[in-house]
Amino acid sequence: MKLWSLPIVLLAAGLAYSYWLGYTPALVAVLYLIASLIAYYLYAKDKKAAQNGTWRVPEKTLQFSALLGGWPGAIIAQQKLRHKTQKTSFRLVFFLMLGLNLGSLAWLHSPSGSQKLHSTIYNVEYWLVNQFGSNSGITIFLQLTQFRIVK
């Protein structure tokens, strides 16, 4: 295993463990996956633009994607595309965004974070059902937002 993949493996294991213990719903892992795919796309787009001399994706956008949970996809893009791996100032801010994101994830496991997560999910579920009723898309979303009940 490559050293750069270690944080991603640890995140996947941590999210699985968190779900298994009933701290977070599966939706959290799905959101990390979606954010990672978007981050990878942004890095690929920026790499292609750098090679072609066209409009680049702003570094702030790349960093923001990492902060919002796309850092696993960003790490993979950095390594596979050999993009943004040499600029020290970018890497420092990137790891700060990664740390802030993981700090937010850890906060969800605190009493106040857990309460906020539960109430937010309840409010989103309530709003979706009232807006769109019951259909297969809403049903899938509601299943993803369920917390595993630990017996």
Salt bridges, closest charged atoms under 4 A:
ASP46 OD1 - ARG56 NE 2.75
ASP46 OD2 - HIS83 NE2 2.62
GLU59 OE2 - LYS84 NZ 2.89
GLU59 OE2 - LYS87 NZ 2.68
